[in-house]
Amino acid sequence: MAPPAALARVISCLLPPPLRPPPMLSTRLLRLRHRPSSCSSPLRFIAAAAMSSSSSSSTAAPGGGRKPNRLAAEHSPYLLQHAHNPVDWYPWGDEAFEKARKLDIPIFLSIGYSTCHWCHVMEVESFENEEVAKILNDWFVSIKVDREERPDVDKVYMTYVSALYGGGGWPLTVFLSPNLKPLMGGTYFPPDDKYGRPGFKTILRKVKEAWDTKRDALEKSGNVVIEQLRDALSAKASSQDVPNDVAVLYIDQCVEKLASSYDPKFGGFGSAPKFPRPVEDCIMLYKFRKHMEARQESEAQNIMKMVTHTLQCMARGGVHDHVGGGFHRYSVDECWHVPHFEKMLYDQGQIANVYLDTYVITGDEYYSSVARDILDYLRRDMIGEDGEIFSAEDADSAEYEGAPRKKEGSFYVWTSQEIEDTLGENAELFKNHYYVKSSGNCDLSGMSDPHNEFSGKNVLIERRPGSLMASKYGKSVDEYYGILGECRQKLFDVRSKRPRPHLDDKVIVSWNGLAISAFARASQILKSGPPGTKFYFPVAGCDPVEYLQVAEKAANFIKEKLYDANTKRLQHSYRNGPAKAPGFLDDYAFLINGLLDLYEYGGKIEWLLWAIELQVIQPSGNSMAAINMVRLSSIFDATKSEGYKRNVEHLLAVFETRLKELGIALPLMCCAADMLSVPSRKQVVLVGNKASPEFQDMVAAAFSSYDPNRTVIQIDASNMEEMAFWESNNANIAQMARSSPSGKPAVAHVCQEFKCSPPVTSPGTLRELLNKTVAAAGSAV
């Protein structure tokens, strides 16, 4: 959306397009394409210069002895990082708003998060600067917001900045009127004028001048943009449903656009910077399944090649932490090599699920190993004493204890000498495998390290297959991988003695929901691995049942600490107590999804009951909410099922225009539309003693094939609470449980298209039956 002409003229007089760090993605925001400007190269140069001359917060005593400001009373790690700035910060709230109205001065709003590298840069350059602080304190009311604590505030003003400039990022910088209407904004600004462009201090003076002399025009122009955004974001459905035939069109258009942007050399969709985008892999896998059902095997395999090549390149690249496990936020180059080093929980959960799905489809242990790698990293480094899962780890850390400044990647990069000193006789093998060089290895792309910030440093990357390297060294593959695992363990031990990056130990409901889903699904999917499978550090190789325990503990933490059983409502986050913010749409949607997975893969009906309870409260406003309701519709009888389906139909009708015009920004909603169009989801009803090994083997068999249009229902017919639930919500399921053959520890019924197959009592037979349904679907087509 282009800004209106009047606003464009005001903005052009006052502010340049903001210097943007690489764009961050959020599931909460409409993805707006950025059109590169003619001055993109000098902008990159300025940004890189800023990063090299300034880095994140000092490791010395906070604030250099300065008196703490109001933020010292907050719980957010991000706000606490700014508690000793000389800026007179306020948290978001009435105190700040009332001061702005009383003094009739604009608000300076700065939004970021605790592990954001560019937020640290702007803090060091500007918010710790006494001159900048005096300008802000004299002319503005300054407000700090943690976007992870208040995603609602972030969404409003990020949408505004994205509409003005075609993209956004953090830190988010916005100037507001006392009534909270945005006047102008941007992202990162350097402190001083450089290369003919105004710095932050100049911008502050220009905003002050505009407020004093051009206030009416400024406020009027801001109002016009807000009205345009309000109209765009409050779309109404032109009808109550969307025709079934367009669901296939949404999927096809999205897949075609992704395929057209596919990088055949390095994998991924689009160019640098490259983000792992699990939702895009999800829709590609969904389309793979549709092709297989239609017996279009060539088309299906073409899609799988794109997905598997992408996942392999990601896992081999530096965006993957080979020593400690898990994935960094994104790579700055096209070859997944040099990353932006922060680690976010929401990435880990979604990426793990894509590797799990790909493992189910291919049967290749490579993908299950990467999924374990991610989940074991979370178990080791990101889980609290009560099972809560923390939010993120910073990109920046001190190079050594007592260092005056932090630097990006210090915890993760290696010199060749460090590796030689640590690994001894295996150093050469390890260096060759991970492309380690004495001069440093950030030379694979001109975008990897254009200003030699990592000179002499190495970001581990695998450039050749392990089997080929094993042959080169005359070793078996197992022996070779064993040596690499031992080497990684030694490096991990050395790395653990370095100053660690900051841990954001805030607990966010939506992100925990994503992780709960991955842990729950892994607990069954990973049971299908062959016996005797070897695991190499950092993969722990635990019994998959342990992953279910992690998921259940995280869900219990949220239920105990962030859920009010009386009002049936969630709080958004927790750190030293629940945050003030209520649960948002994403919190409900992603937690419900995680709870449905906990029930389907773990079997305890309490999680299904809680998911149903939350769905009553949650408005249907996003892709995951739509998928949740499609899943719930397959559990209930016809009356309640139709209610869920009508809600999804209305949601899709609201988003119809965006699905047609920008479906690539809503891949999961495209999937939801197709899921709704399926006449009848496949039901796999498992009846028996859930604690028995035979029943658990049957559950694993139920998830041994990839089928996003499948619902697994677990019932113990001897459990009165469960039977009472099914009697009142789906009598057919209850009857199926009662009539199952007696004397069998586990019985499976597979139902679709309003008919059920004869019950089966062995996992192998169930696998055959589920695989046959794909062929049957193809025959029907």
N, C-alpha and C positions, 0 to 999 in steps of 0.2 A: 504494500500500500504506500503510495507516494504521499509526502506531506503536502498540505495545501500550499498554494503559492505564497500567501501572506506569511505563513510560518516559515516557509523556506527562505524568504527574504530576510526575516528577522534572524533566523539561525545562521545564515551565511554571513551576516554582519557581526555576529557575536562569537560563534563557535566553529572551529574546523571540524570535519569528521573526526571522531575520536580515534586515537591510536588503539588498535585492538590487539590484544593477545590472541593466540589461536582460539577460534570460537569453541565454546563449551556447548554441549547438547543437554537438553533436559526433556524428559517425557512430558513435562507440564506445559511446554511452550510450542506454539506453532512454528514449524521449521520454515524460516524465511531465507531464501537464497541471497547470498551476498554477491553483488557485482563488483569485481575488483576495480579500484580507481586507478587513474593514471599515476598516482603517487604511491602505489603500494610498495614499490621497492624501497624508496627512502623511509617509508613508515617502518618496514621491517628492520631497516638499518638502525633507526632511532630506538626501536623496541629492544633490539639486541644489545645496543650500546647501554641502554638503561639496565638491562639484566646483568651485564658484565660489571657495571660500575656500582650497582646497588643490588643487594640481595635481601634475604628475609631477615626477620627480627633478630636483634642482638641476642647472644647467649649470655651476656652479662646480666647484672641485676636489672630487673625490669624498670624502665623509665629513667634509669640513671639517677635514682633517688628522688624523682619527682613525686609529688603527692598524687595518689590515685584519683581518677574522675568517677563519675556515676557508674560507669560500666563495671567497676570493681564489685558491685553488688549483684551482678547478673550471673547466670549459670552457663551461658553459651561460651564454649572455648574461644570462638571468634571474637566475641565482645570482650572477653577477658584479655585477649591479646592486645587490645587497644586501651586497656584500663589505665595505663600510665602515659598515654599520649598527652601532650600539652593542649590538644584540642578539647574543648569543653563539650564532650560527647553526651548525648542523651540516647537512651534506648527508645525504640518506637513506642509511643504512648501519649497520653493526654498532657503530661507535664510539658513535653516538648511542643506539642501543638498549641497549648495555651500561651506559652511564651512567645511563639511566633506571631500569634494573633494579637497579643497585648502590645508587642513592640512593632508590629506591622512590618516584619522583615521576612525575607524568603528563607526557606529551609534548604539546607544542603544534606541530601540523602546519599549515604554510601552503603552499598550492599555487597557482601562477599561471603566467604566461608573460611574456616580455620586452616584448611589445607590448600588454599588457593595461592599459587606462587605469585601471580601478578598483584594480588591483594597485598602480599608482603612487600613487594617492590614499592607500591604506592605508599604504604605506611612508612617505610624507611625514608623515602624521598620527600614526602609531603607532610604526613600526619605527625612525624616526629620532629618536623622542622618548626622552630619557634616563630619564624616570620610568617609561614603559612598558617600556623595555629592562631596567631594574632588576627590575621585577616578574617579567618573563619569565625573566631570568637566575637569580633567587633561587628561583623556585618550579617552573620547568618546564625540560625539555630541548626546545629549539626547533629544529625541522627545516624547511628550505626545500626544496621540490621544484618542478622545472620540469615542468609537465604534458606538455609536448611531448617532453621527454627520457624521462620515465617515465609513459607513458600507462597502464601497468598499475596503478601506485599511485594515480593520479588516478581511474581507473575504480572501484576498490574504494570509496574514500571519497566520491566524488561520488554513487555509487549509494546509499550510506548517507544522505547529506544530502538527496538527492532523495526518498528514501522517507519521510523525516521531514517535509519541508516541501512536497512536491509539485513541486519544481523546484530547480535549483542554478545555479551560475555561478562565476566567478572574480573575485577571489581566493576560494579555498576554505579555510575555517577549520575545523579539526577538532581536538578534544582526544582523546588516546589514552591507554590504560593502558600500562604498560611492556611488556606483551606484544602491543602494537599493535592491541588491540581498541578500536573507537571508543566514546567515552563520550557525546559531544554535538558539535554542530557548526553551521556556518552559512556565510555568505559574507562580505560586507563589513560591518564594524562601525565606526561613528564612534568617535573616541577618548574622548569625554566624554558624560556623561548629558545628554540633550536631550529636551524635549517629553514628559517622564515616562517615557522609555525609557532603560535602562542603556547606557552606552558601553562601549568595549572594556576599559578599566581596571576598571570595576565587574564586568564579566563574568569577567575573570581572577581577581579576588578571590573571586567566588562559586564558580568552579570549584575554586579552592584550598580553600575552606571545605567544599565538598561532598566533595572527595577526602579531607579529614581527618576528616569527621564522618559521611558517608553513603556511604562507598566501596563497601560490599557491594551496596547497592541500585543504585548507579550502574553498577557492573560487570555485575551480573545483568541489568539492563534493557538494557544495550548488547548483551549476549550474545543476548538474545531477538531483537532486531532482526537481528543478524548471521545467526542460524539461519533466520529467515524469508527473508532475502535469499538465503541459500545455497540454500534449497529452491526459491525462485523462479528462480534463475539456473542451477540445475543440472537443468533439466527433462529428463526422459527421454522418448523416443518411446514412445507407446502401441502403435505398429505400425511396420513397416519402410518403409512408403510412404504416400503421400497419394493418394486417388482423383483421377483426372484431372479429373473434372467440378468439383471444388472450386477448381481453379486459376482458372477463369473467375470464380468467385464472389469470390475474393480480389481480383482486379483490379477487378471491378465495384464491390465495397464500398468499396475505397480511392478510386476515381475519384468515386464518388457523394459520399463525405464531403468530398473536396477541392472538388468543384463546389459543394457546399452552403455552403462557407466562402469562395467566390470573391468578390472585391471588383470589381464591374463598373465602378466609377468609376476606380479607380486601379490595378486589376490586383493580382495576388497572391492568396494563399490565407490568410485570417486577417486579423487587425487589427494595429495597431501594438503594439510595434515590428515592422517588417517585415524579414525576412531573405530574401535570395535563397536559394531552396531548390531547387537543380537536380534533386534526386532526385524531387521532386513533379512538376516539368515532364516528367521522363523517363517517368514512368508515364502521364501524360496523353498524351504523344506515342505511347507504346506502344499505348494504347487507341485513339488516332486510327487507327493502322495496322490494328488489328483491325476497326474499323468499316469502313474502306475495303475490306478483304478480303471483308467480308460485304455490301458494296455498300450500307452504311448511311451515305450521304454526308451527310445532314443532321446526324446525330449526330456524324459525324467533324468537320464544319465547326464545330459548336458548341464542340467541344473545342479546335480550332485557334484559334478566336477568343479563348478564355481564355488560351491559351499566348502567342499573339502579342501580345495587348494587355498582358499582364504583362511580357513581355520588352521591349516598346517603352517602357512606363512606367519600368521599371528603367533602361534605357539613357538616357532623357531626364532622369531624376532626378539629384539630387545624390549619390545613392549610387554613381553612376558618376563617375569622375574624368575630366571632359571635357578637361582640359588635359594630363594625363599618361597617361591610359589606365588600364584596370583598374577593379575594383570595391572599394568599401569594405565593411566587415563587414555593416552593416545600417542601416536608417533608423529614427530614433526616432519618426517620424510615419507617418501612413497613406499619404502621397503620395510616398514614396521620396525626400524632399527632403533633410532634414538628417540626415547619417549619423553613426554612430560611425566615426571616420575610419581605423581601422587597416585594413590590407590583408593578407589571409591567402592563402598560396599555394594551400591546398586549395580555397578559393572560386574562384580564377581558373581552375584547370584544369576544374572541374566546370561552371562557368558558360559557359566557352568552348565546351565540348562541346554544351551545350544550344543555343547560338546556331548552331553548325555544323549540328546536326540540323534546326533550324528553317529554315535556309537551304536545305538539301537538299530539304525538303518544299515550301517556297514558291517557291524560286528568286529570292527578294528579296535584292538585294545589301545591303540595310540590315543584315541579320543576319550576313552574312559580314564586313561592315565592323566590326561590334562584336566579332566573334570575333578578327579581326586586331588590333583595338585592345587587347584583353586580352593576346594573345600577344606583341605588340610591346612592351607595357609590361614584360612579364617579360623579354624579350630585352634590353631597354635597362637595366633597373634591378635585376634580381633574379638574374642569372646570374654565377657566379664564373669565374675564369680557366680552370679545368679542365672547365667545362660543368655544374658542380653548380648546382642551383637553390635559392635561399635561401628561408627560411620565411615571413618577414612583415616589414611595416613598421609602426611605431608610429603611434598616433593623435595623440600629443603631440609638440610641438617648441617651441623657444624662439621668441618673436615677433621677437627680434633677437639678434645676437651679444652674449653677455655677460649676457643676461637672467637674473635669479635663479631663475626657475621656468619650466617648460614649461607650455603650455596646449594643450588638445585642439583640433585643426583649424587651428592657426596657419599651417601650411605651405600649406593648401589654400584658405583663405577670402580674399576680396578686398573692399577698399573701392571705392566708385564712383570716387573720386579716383585710386586706383592704376590703374584700368582706363583712365581718361581720359588720364592721364600716359603710359601705355604705348602706347595704340593710336591716339591722335591723331584723325584724321578718321574713322576707322572705329569709334571708341568708341561712338557713339550706336547704330549698327547692332548692335554686339555686345551692348551693354547691353539693348537691346530683345529680342534673341534669347534671352538668358539671364536675363531678369527681374532685372536689376541695378538697385538703387535706392540713393540717397544715404543713406537711413535704414536700409538693410539689408533683405534680402529673406526673412528667416526668419520669415515671418508667414502662411504658407499654411495652417498648422494650429496649434491651441492647444497641440499637443504638440511643435511644432518647436523652440521656444525659450521655454519658459514663464517663465524668469527673466532674460531679456534678456542672456544671456551673449554673444550674437553681435550685439548692437546695433551698427548701422552697418556690419556685415559681410555679405558675400553668398556664398552657396553656389550655384554655377552650376546652373541647371535650365532645360530647354527646355519651354516651356508651349504653344508653337504649332508646327505643322509647318513645316519649312524651306521647302517649296514655297510656302506661304501668305506667309511673311515675304519670300521673294524677290520675289513679285509686288508686295507692298507697297512695296518699294524699287525696283521697275522693273528688276529684274535677272533674268538667266536663273538657273536653279537651280545650274548649274555655277559661274557667276561668284559667286553668293552663297556657296556652300559653300567656294569658293576663298578668299574674303575671311575667312570664319570660321576656316579652317585656318591662314591667315597670322596671324590674331589670336591663336589658341591657341599658335602657335609663339613669338610674341613674349612672351606671358604665361609660357610654359614657361621661356623664357630668364631672365626676371625671377625667377620662382619658384625657379629653380635656384641663385640667389644667396642665398636664405634659409637659415637653419639647417635642416638636413634632419631628419626624424623618424629615430629609432633604427632601424637595419636589423638584424633578427635573422638573422645569416648562418649559422645552424645548418642543416644539410642533413638532412631527414627522409625516409626511404625511401618511406613511404606517400604523402606529399604529392608527392614527385618522381614517383611512379608515376602520380598523377592528371594532372600536367602533361605527362608523357611521352605519355600517351594523347591529350591534346588536340593537342599539337604533331604527333604522328604522323598523326592523322586529318586535321588541317588541310592537311597536305602533299599530299593527294590531293583532298579535297573542294573546296578553294579553286581547283583547276585549272579547274573548270567555269565560272568567271566569264567574261563576254564580253570579247573583246580590246579594248584601249583603255580599260578601266575606270580612272577617276580616283580617286586616294586623297588624303585630306586629313589633315594632322597632327591627332592623334599617330599615325595609321596610316602605317606606312612604305611599304607597297605592295611588299614584297619578293616574289621568286619563291617560291611555296609550298614548293619543294624545300628551301629554307633552314630551314623549320620541321622537316623530317625530320632535318636535321643537328643541330639543337638537341636533339631527342629522343634521338638516338643518342649524343650526347656525354654527356647526363645519365645514360643507362643505363650507359655505359661507366664513368663515375665511380663509380657504385654498385658495379659489378662489381669494379672495381679496389680501392676503398677500404673497402667495407662488406660484402664477400662473401668467405667462406672456401671456396675450391674443394675443399678436402679434406673438410670437414665438411658442405658444401653448405648452410651456414646464413648468415643475414644478421645484421648489427648494425643497431640501430634508427636511429642518427643519427651525424652527423659534425660536429665543429668542432675544429680543431687536432688532429685524430685521431679515431678511432672512439670513440663513447661506450661506457660500461660496459654499458649495457642491451642485451640481445639483440633481434633482430627480433621484432616482435609480429605477431599475426594480420593486422592491417591492413597492415603492411609487406609481408607476403607477398602478400596478396590484391590490393592496389592495384598493386603492382609487376608481378605476373603479368598483370593486366589490361592494363597499359601495354605489356608485352612482347608480348602477343598482338596488340595494335594495331600495334606496331612491325613485327611480322611480316606481318600482313595488309595493311597500308598501305605498308610499305617493302620487304618481300620477302626480307630476309636471314634465312636459316633459323637462324642462330645465336641469334636472339632467341626463336624457337619452342623450340629445344632447351633454352635456359635456363629458359623458362617451365615446361616439362615437369619439369625437374629440381627447381625450386622447389615445384611442386605436390606432388611426392612427400613433401616435408618438411612442408608446411603442412597443419594440420588444417582441416577444412571447418566453419567456425564462423560465417560471416556471409554477407550477401547477395551481395557481390562474389565471394566464394569459390564460391558456388553458380553464379553466372553464368559464372565462369571454367571450371568443370567442364562445364557445358553446352556451352560453346564448344569445349573440348578433345574432348568426346565426338564432335563432328562431324568431327574430324580423323582419328581412329584407326579401325581396323577394328572389327568387331563385338565381339570379346572385350574389348578394352581400353575401347571405348566404353561397354559395359555396366557396367564397373567404375566409371567416372566417374558414370554415371547413377544407380547404386545409392547412391553417396555423397550425391548431391544429394537423392535420395528420402528417405534417412535424415535428412538435415539438415532438410528440410521437415517431416518427421514430428515432429522435436523441437520445431520452432517452430509446429506446427499450431494450438495454442491461441492463441498470440499473433497469428498471422495471421488467425484468425477474429474475435478480440475487439479487436485493435488493429492491424489491417493498415495503417492510415494511418501508423503509426510505422515500417513496414517496406516502403515502396513498391517498392524494388528486389527484395526477396525475393518479393513478389507477382509481379513480372515474371519472376523466375527460375522460379517454380512454373509459370507459363504457358509459358515457353520449353521446360521439360521435357516439357510435355504435347503439344507440337507433334510429330507423328509422325516428321517428318524435316526437319532444318534444310536450308535451301537452300545448296548448295555451288556456288561459282563457281570453277572451276579454270582458271587462266591458265597457259598453257605457251608458252615461248619464251625469247628473249634478254632478260633483265630490264633490261639497260642500254640497249636500243634505244628510240628515241622512240615507235615503234609499240606496244611492249609497255607503256610508261608511259601512253600514251593509253588503252590497254585497261584498265589498273588504275583510272584515273580514271573510266572508264565504269562499271566494276563498282561504284563507290561513288556513282554519280550519283542513286541513289534511296535513300529511307530504308527500311531493313529490318533491325530488330534481330535477326531470325532468319536471318541470312545469314552464311556463313563464306567468306572469300576465301582460296584457296590458290594461291600462286605457285610455279611449278616451272620450272627450267631443265633440260631433259632431257639436256643435255651436261655437267651438273655431277654428277660421280660421287658426291660426298658427299650431295647432295640425293637422288639416285635411290636410294642405299643406305638412307637414312632411310625413304623411302616404301616400298621393297620390304619392309622389316622391320616397318613399322607400318601400312601400308594399301596392299596390293598392287593394289587397284582403281585408286587414284590413280596409282600407278606405271605401270600398263598404259595408263591414259588419256594420260599424258605420252608414252609410247613410240609410241602409235598416232596421235598428232596429225598432221595433214597436214604434210608436210615442205616446206621452202622458204618457210614463212610465219614472219615475225618474232614474231607473237603469235596464239595461238589460244585461244578461250574455250569452256569446256564448262559448261553450267548444269544441275545435277542436283537433283532433289527428288522425294520420294515414290518413291524407289528406281528412278527412271528419269532418263535424261539426254537433253537436246535435242541435235540435230545441232550439231557445232562451228561457231562463227562466227569470222570473221577481221577484222571491222571494229568500231570502237567504237560507231558508230551502230546497227548491228544488235544488238549486245549490250545497248545501252540499251533498244531496243524489246522485246527478249526479256525483260529483267528487269521492265519495266513490264507486260508481258502476264501475267506470273505473278500479279500482284495481281488482275487481272480473272478469271483462271482460278480463283483461290482463291474469288472471289466466286461464280462459277458453281457450284463444287462445293458451297458452302454452300446 
